[in-house]
């Protein structure tokens, strides 16, 4: 089994990143990776993401990178789904991870 990883995406994540993340998670194996989606998202988009990712996805609503509600939601997701490595694939995600702080034994990228 590989390293458990959380991928954090947001509206600033480049479009090609979702395809790349699907390849990375397929290579890692079932249950080794989880996706956290930060930011506003309509129900149609939620269904599309859930269809692609299944149950390995968490949605954290935030109005922007400055929104403390998004930071708290990311912190809850990090606690509920601990991983060895957490990667932010966008500016909002990087700000949320920097604000949440680093817990011992967890690498933030």
Residue pairs with C-beta under 8 A, 6 or more apart in sequence:
1 29
1 32
2 28
2 29
2 32
3 28
3 32
3 84
3 85
4 32
4 33
4 82
4 83
4 84
4 85
5 24
5 28
5 32
5 33
5 34
5 83
5 84
5 85
5 86
5 87
6 33
6 34
6 35
6 36
6 77
6 78
6 81
6 83
6 85
6 86
6 87
7 21
7 24
7 25
7 33
7 34
7 35
7 36
7 87
7 89
8 36
8 38
8 74
8 86
8 87
8 88
8 89
8 90
8 93
8 96
8 97
9 17
9 18
9 21
9 35
9 36
9 37
9 38
9 89
9 90
9 93
10 37
10 38
10 39
10 62
10 65
10 89
10 90
10 91
10 92
10 93
10 96
11 39
11 40
11 90
11 92
12 90
12 91
12 92
12 93
13 89
13 90
13 93
14 89
17 89
17 90
18 52
21 33
21 35
21 89
22 52
24 33
25 32
25 33
25 35
25 56
31 56
33 56
34 56
34 57
34 58
34 81
34 83
35 49
35 53
35 56
35 57
35 58
36 57
36 58
36 60
36 74
36 77
36 93
37 49
37 57
37 58
37 59
37 60
38 60
38 62
38 70
38 73
38 74
38 90
38 92
38 93
38 96
39 60
39 61
39 62
39 64
39 70
39 92
40 61
40 62
40 63
41 49
41 59
41 61
46 59
49 57
50 57
58 77
58 80
58 81
60 70
60 73
60 74
60 76
60 77
60 96
61 69
61 70
61 73
62 69
62 70
62 71
62 73
62 92
62 96
63 69
63 70
64 70
64 92
65 91
65 92
65 95
65 96
66 95
70 92
70 96
71 96
71 99
71 100
74 93
74 96
74 97
74 100
75 100
78 86
78 100
78 103
78 106
82 106
83 106
84 105
84 106
84 107
85 106
85 107
85 108
85 109
86 97
86 106
86 107
86 108
86 109
87 108
87 109
88 94
88 96
88 97
88 108
88 109
97 108
98 108
102 108
